[in-house]
């Protein structure tokens, strides 16, 4: 039904282009609303077309959203009487009130018959949210890796160098993640309950068998396990691995790349700069690669 409505709206818009050009005193939105109302009424009553009350309600609502009082009244009547749509007094009250405010007296009388029912705006009256605009692709000039021996506490630095080879992770990447996540604070807790050096949320701790996320050894082992999995999943693409560590691999898949979140965008740039490379060796057998890479 949605595809049909979209094609119908597109056809009406095209048909009205000439009409709005010749009648410049009539705003295009108002003219379209009148056409939508006429088509909706025809579909509601089966006038020259097959009766289709659900599509009629959709078109009525679009016309109502553009301010057409007749569409508001007819849709209120449909909801008040359960005619072609599920009865809903709150939605009926919303449309009767809107029509009454535009001077339809009978709408005010019908609104009064509903009593103290609170008007309830239906979802179709809300303006569509704009699609998120992704930031520019992450383009970072790879810099000389940060020397973490000058920054990290020696115990943590040595522990990372001891554990990383067991997971085939370059210590520099693990240290870059720890610096970005917790600034080497083993007791760090985020507002989202991420814990410890590599900021493992409880789900990740459970996923990689971390019993105590505040224990540096357990935390680093869990974080390295997750990094090894992400590197396999994204075939060594450090930008995607960093984005997934920050926002989750499912989010990266959904957006087909680095998500359009400024926090994640900044995080990816930081990891690329401090790690000093865009690719990292990976183990193909750990997991199947993301379908994003196949696309």
MOWOHU-V504546 format. One record per helix or strand. SS is the DSSP state (alpha for helix, beta for strand). FROM is the first residue (numbers start at 1). TO is the last residue. If there is no record, write none. Layout:
ss:SS from:FROM to:TO
ss:SS from:FROM to:TO
//
This chain:
ss:alpha from:2 to:22
ss:alpha from:28 to:45
ss:alpha from:53 to:65
ss:alpha from:69 to:81
ss:alpha from:89 to:101
ss:alpha from:105 to:113
ss:alpha from:123 to:125
ss:alpha from:148 to:150
ss:alpha from:154 to:167
ss:alpha from:171 to:182
ss:beta from:189 to:189
ss:beta from:195 to:195
ss:beta from:200 to:200
ss:alpha from:202 to:207
ss:alpha from:216 to:233
ss:beta from:237 to:237
ss:alpha from:238 to:247
ss:alpha from:249 to:255
ss:alpha from:262 to:275
ss:beta from:279 to:279
ss:alpha from:291 to:294
//
